[in-house]
């Protein structure tokens, strides 16, 4: 099963398409059960070899971008991110897989 289907299973993550960061503010025992299903890098023998390095780069890049720039979506709709076909990894309709960001302002 792909990470796409696990992360969007309403039995595991109620209302999976909504951004609800509070779903992770649980008691430690309940959080441990939920974290079993957080598989952005897959698991087992076919899992990613470098998730720790990937997380470090992700935090570094996102932190830098969000501190330095105010950004808005540009010419982007839900169609551009809606998964409509499965090729092991979820994909959008052909030609729709693009998200454009416009920098509104740069912070000093």
Phi and psi in degrees as GROMACS dihedral restraints (atoms count N, CA, C in turn):
[ dihedral_restraints ]
;  ai    aj    ak    al  type     phi  dphi    fc
    3     4     5     6     1   -82.7    20    10
    4     5     6     7     1   159.5    20    10
    6     7     8     9     1   -59.5    20    10
    7     8     9    10     1   -33.1    20    10
    9    10    11    12     1   -56.9    20    10
   10    11    12    13     1   -47.5    20    10
   12    13    14    15     1   -73.3    20    10
   13    14    15    16     1   -34.0    20    10
   15    16    17    18     1   -66.1    20    10
   16    17    18    19     1   -46.7    20    10
   18    19    20    21     1   -70.9    20    10
   19    20    21    22     1   -16.4    20    10
   21    22    23    24     1  -109.5    20    10
   22    23    24    25     1    15.5    20    10
   24    25    26    27     1   -81.4    20    10
   25    26    27    28     1   113.9    20    10
   27    28    29    30     1   -65.9    20    10
   28    29    30    31     1   -17.0    20    10
   30    31    32    33     1   -71.6    20    10
   31    32    33    34     1   -31.1    20    10
   33    34    35    36     1   -91.5    20    10
   34    35    36    37     1   -50.4    20    10
   36    37    38    39     1  -118.2    20    10
   37    38    39    40     1    93.9    20    10
   39    40    41    42     1   -55.4    20    10
   40    41    42    43     1   137.7    20    10
   42    43    44    45     1    51.8    20    10
   43    44    45    46     1    60.5    20    10
   45    46    47    48     1   -65.6    20    10
   46    47    48    49     1   -20.9    20    10
   48    49    50    51     1   -88.2    20    10
   49    50    51    52     1    -5.4    20    10
   51    52    53    54     1   -91.5    20    10
   52    53    54    55     1   144.9    20    10
   54    55    56    57     1   -80.9    20    10
   55    56    57    58     1   106.0    20    10
   57    58    59    60     1  -130.7    20    10
   58    59    60    61     1    82.8    20    10
   60    61    62    63     1   -63.4    20    10
   61    62    63    64     1   -22.5    20    10
   63    64    65    66     1   -66.0    20    10
   64    65    66    67     1   -17.0    20    10
   66    67    68    69     1   -61.9    20    10
   67    68    69    70     1   -18.1    20    10
   69    70    71    72     1   -95.3    20    10
   70    71    72    73     1    -1.7    20    10
   72    73    74    75     1   -92.0    20    10
   73    74    75    76     1    74.1    20    10
   75    76    77    78     1  -119.0    20    10
   76    77    78    79     1   170.4    20    10
   78    79    80    81     1   -64.6    20    10
   79    80    81    82     1   149.5    20    10
   81    82    83    84     1   -52.0    20    10
   82    83    84    85     1   -40.3    20    10
   84    85    86    87     1   -66.4    20    10
   85    86    87    88     1   -43.8    20    10
   87    88    89    90     1   -67.9    20    10
   88    89    90    91     1   -37.5    20    10
   90    91    92    93     1   -63.7    20    10
   91    92    93    94     1   -40.5    20    10
   93    94    95    96     1   -60.4    20    10
   94    95    96    97     1   -39.7    20    10
   96    97    98    99     1   -65.1    20    10
   97    98    99   100     1   -41.5    20    10
   99   100   101   102     1   -71.0    20    10
  100   101   102   103     1   -37.1    20    10
  102   103   104   105     1   -63.1    20    10
  103   104   105   106     1   -22.8    20    10
  105   106   107   108     1   -57.6    20    10
  106   107   108   109     1   -29.3    20    10
  108   109   110   111     1   -97.1    20    10
  109   110   111   112     1     0.8    20    10
  111   112   113   114     1   -87.5    20    10
  112   113   114   115     1   101.0    20    10
  114   115   116   117     1  -128.1    20    10
  115   116   117   118     1    56.9    20    10
  117   118   119   120     1   -66.1    20    10
  118   119   120   121     1   -20.5    20    10
  120   121   122   123     1  -111.6    20    10
  121   122   123   124     1    12.2    20    10
  123   124   125   126     1    68.8    20    10
  124   125   126   127     1  -175.8    20    10
  126   127   128   129     1  -144.4    20    10
  127   128   129   130     1   170.3    20    10
  129   130   131   132     1    75.1    20    10
  130   131   132   133     1  -155.7    20    10
  132   133   134   135     1   -68.0    20    10
  133   134   135   136     1   -22.5    20    10
  135   136   137   138     1   -99.1    20    10
  136   137   138   139     1    11.3    20    10
  138   139   140   141     1   -71.4    20    10
  139   140   141   142     1   162.1    20    10
  141   142   143   144     1   -63.8    20    10
  142   143   144   145     1   141.3    20    10
  144   145   146   147     1   -80.3    20    10
  145   146   147   148     1   -20.7    20    10
  147   148   149   150     1  -127.8    20    10
  148   149   150   151     1    48.3    20    10
  150   151   152   153     1   -64.0    20    10
  151   152   153   154     1   -33.5    20    10
  153   154   155   156     1   -65.3    20    10
  154   155   156   157     1   -43.4    20    10
  156   157   158   159     1   -66.5    20    10
  157   158   159   160     1   -38.7    20    10
  159   160   161   162     1   -63.1    20    10
  160   161   162   163     1   -45.3    20    10
  162   163   164   165     1   -61.2    20    10
  163   164   165   166     1   -41.7    20    10
  165   166   167   168     1   -61.1    20    10
  166   167   168   169     1   -46.3    20    10
  168   169   170   171     1   -64.4    20    10
  169   170   171   172     1   -40.6    20    10
  171   172   173   174     1   -60.7    20    10
  172   173   174   175     1   -47.6    20    10
  174   175   176   177     1   -62.6    20    10
  175   176   177   178     1   -42.2    20    10
  177   178   179   180     1   -63.8    20    10
  178   179   180   181     1   -50.0    20    10
  180   181   182   183     1   -67.9    20    10
  181   182   183   184     1   -48.9    20    10
  183   184   185   186     1   -64.0    20    10
  184   185   186   187     1   -41.5    20    10
  186   187   188   189     1   -59.9    20    10
  187   188   189   190     1   -44.0    20    10
  189   190   191   192     1   -64.9    20    10
  190   191   192   193     1   -47.4    20    10
  192   193   194   195     1   -62.9    20    10
  193   194   195   196     1   -45.5    20    10
  195   196   197   198     1   -71.9    20    10
  196   197   198   199     1   -26.8    20    10
  198   199   200   201     1   -79.5    20    10
  199   200   201   202     1   -32.7    20    10
  201   202   203   204     1   -92.6    20    10
  202   203   204   205     1   -23.6    20    10
  204   205   206   207     1  -132.6    20    10
  205   206   207   208     1   145.9    20    10
  207   208   209   210     1   -99.4    20    10
  208   209   210   211     1   125.3    20    10
  210   211   212   213     1  -127.0    20    10
  211   212   213   214     1   154.4    20    10
  213   214   215   216     1  -135.6    20    10
  214   215   216   217     1   150.7    20    10
  216   217   218   219     1   -66.3    20    10
  217   218   219   220     1   144.2    20    10
  219   220   221   222     1  -133.2    20    10
  220   221   222   223     1   124.5    20    10
  222   223   224   225     1    49.8    20    10
  223   224   225   226     1    42.8    20    10
  225   226   227   228     1  -130.7    20    10
  226   227   228   229     1   131.7    20    10
  228   229   230   231     1  -125.2    20    10
  229   230   231   232     1   179.4    20    10
  231   232   233   234     1   -62.1    20    10
  232   233   234   235     1   -29.9    20    10
  234   235   236   237     1   -57.4    20    10
  235   236   237   238     1   -30.0    20    10
  237   238   239   240     1   -72.2    20    10
  238   239   240   241     1   -14.9    20    10
  240   241   242   243     1  -125.8    20    10
  241   242   243   244     1    -4.5    20    10
  243   244   245   246     1   -74.0    20    10
  244   245   246   247     1   124.2    20    10
  246   247   248   249     1   -79.6    20    10
  247   248   249   250     1   124.1    20    10
  249   250   251   252     1  -121.2    20    10
  250   251   252   253     1    -9.6    20    10
  252   253   254   255     1  -147.0    20    10
  253   254   255   256     1   154.4    20    10
  255   256   257   258     1  -118.4    20    10
  256   257   258   259     1   117.3    20    10
  258   259   260   261     1  -123.7    20    10
  259   260   261   262     1    56.0    20    10
  261   262   263   264     1    72.9    20    10
  262   263   264   265     1   -48.3    20    10
  264   265   266   267     1  -105.8    20    10
  265   266   267   268     1   141.2    20    10
  267   268   269   270     1   -63.0    20    10
  268   269   270   271     1   141.3    20    10
  270   271   272   273     1  -131.8    20    10
  271   272   273   274     1   154.9    20    10
  273   274   275   276     1   -86.9    20    10
  274   275   276   277     1   178.5    20    10
  276   277   278   279     1   -59.3    20    10
  277   278   279   280     1   151.6    20    10
  279   280   281   282     1   -55.7    20    10
  280   281   282   283     1   133.5    20    10
  282   283   284   285     1    80.8    20    10
  283   284   285   286     1    -3.7    20    10
  285   286   287   288     1  -100.3    20    10
  286   287   288   289     1    -8.4    20    10
  288   289   290   291     1   -78.8    20    10
  289   290   291   292     1    71.4    20    10
  291   292   293   294     1  -150.2    20    10
  292   293   294   295     1   135.3    20    10
  294   295   296   297     1  -122.1    20    10
  295   296   297   298     1   123.8    20    10
  297   298   299   300     1  -111.2    20    10
  298   299   300   301     1   138.0    20    10
  300   301   302   303     1  -119.7    20    10
  301   302   303   304     1   138.0    20    10
  303   304   305   306     1  -112.4    20    10
  304   305   306   307     1   129.7    20    10
  306   307   308   309     1   -79.7    20    10
  307   308   309   310     1   120.1    20    10
  309   310   311   312     1   -87.5    20    10
  310   311   312   313     1   -40.0    20    10
  312   313   314   315     1  -158.2    20    10
  313   314   315   316     1   150.8    20    10
  315   316   317   318     1  -109.4    20    10
  316   317   318   319     1   131.5    20    10
  318   319   320   321     1   -85.3    20    10
  319   320   321   322     1   146.5    20    10
